[in-house]
Amino acid sequence: MIDLRLLREDPDRVRASQRARGEDVALVDALLSADERRRSSGVRFDELRSEQKALGKLIPKATPEERAELLQKAEQLKADVKAAEAEQNEADETAKQLLLQLGNLVHPDVPVGGEEDFVVLETHGTIRDFAAEGFEPKDHLELGETLGAIDVERGAKVSGSRFYYLTGVGALLELALVNAAIAQATEAGFIPMLTPALVRPRAMEGTGFLGQAAENVYHLEKDDYYLVGTSEVPLAAYHMDEIIEADKLPLRYAGFSPCFRREAGTYGKDTRGIFRVHQFDKVEMFSYVAPEDAEAEHKRLLEWEKQWLTSLELPFQVIDVATGDLGASASRKFDCEAWIPTQGKYRELTSASNCDSFQARRLSVRLRDDKDGKKVVQPLATLNGTLCAVPRTIVAILENHQLADGSVRVPEVLRPYLGGREVLEPIAK
């Protein structure tokens, strides 16, 4: 959530952020009104409690005649205090719920617009000219089936559409990707983590996934658990309700977990193969830093993602995601999009988001620092960056490194994790 003081001092900035996101601007005024009511009801409650305490001291000293009148007044004050407390609690809850609906403040440098209004920041690698090589590229599913690596028919039989099996070299390729990604993250100073896939509502709400993204979240109603769509959720909640000393920062974690997404609203999109699925594995980077270090950390996460995609020898571009395509918790997001030959376009493989103190405020993760000789406790900043979303990375590898005979060249970085294999070869039928 955003800082209420900022809302009071500069509501126009918050309105502009909501407008840029394509979200409800009226929410800002509703929240301002609720906040004013919350504060005024709090003042009223404190005044009545003070009067009640003062009256309580007078009663023992009063004469019998005065005591009867004071007791009657005390009864009325008791009722007034109870009513004021109820009003304060109701106003506080209303303000809290409205605040939870408000997205993070958009960074001033983010391009304004919708999904297609991103800005390309840089491109890397060379797109292969398959025509010059004398063959038409196959898509990842045809390649995966030829290699005995992907089985979507049985995935659909067992679990429905957008499910799949990785078999044989497909399973080995996933394990190779995960191990190589964790190795890079560990070398960069990240602590490897295996995280829960089920979380309580506060963890999901605290990271901002029960607002605009709620339609894509799986909820187990009987137990009131949520299936995570990314290990960002349990990593963000890992230090929930904790105070972290400044000299412990930055804290960097690399989480590996299964991820579950309903993919609501994507009917008809990416229905072939394993690019858009309901369940997948992912390696996610997550950082806790001081607020003043957040922008620099954001750039570092992006550099680690670029290093990873470069090691996989994939052509890709980096985009600055537009305001209307940001998640509720991100103030700015960079995506790395790999070239997919059979689609003839770049598609998202990784993303890096700066959430500033938005998640930390909701999850009560705070930083204790020494400023001017005084200990100051304040929310810190959180950032996240996908290092390897496995199925999409497999899609990019198969299509970009395919050979004319249907085999696939293995990028050098993965060979040590595949027993030294240089090529994945079609299986005999």
PyMOL commands that set and color helices and strands:
alter all, ss='L'
color gray80, all
select helices_A, chain A and resi 4-9+11-21+26-61+64-101+130-133+140-146+152-159+169-187+201-206+214-216+232-236+246-248+291-311+323-325+358-363+390-400+412-418
alter helices_A, ss='H'
color red, helices_A
select strands_A, chain A and resi 119-124+150-151+165-166+191-194+198-199+218-220+225-227+243-245+251-260+279-289+316-320+332-340+345-354+366-371+374-379+381-389+408-409+423-424
alter strands_A, ss='S'
color yellow, strands_A
deselect
rebuild
show_as cartoon
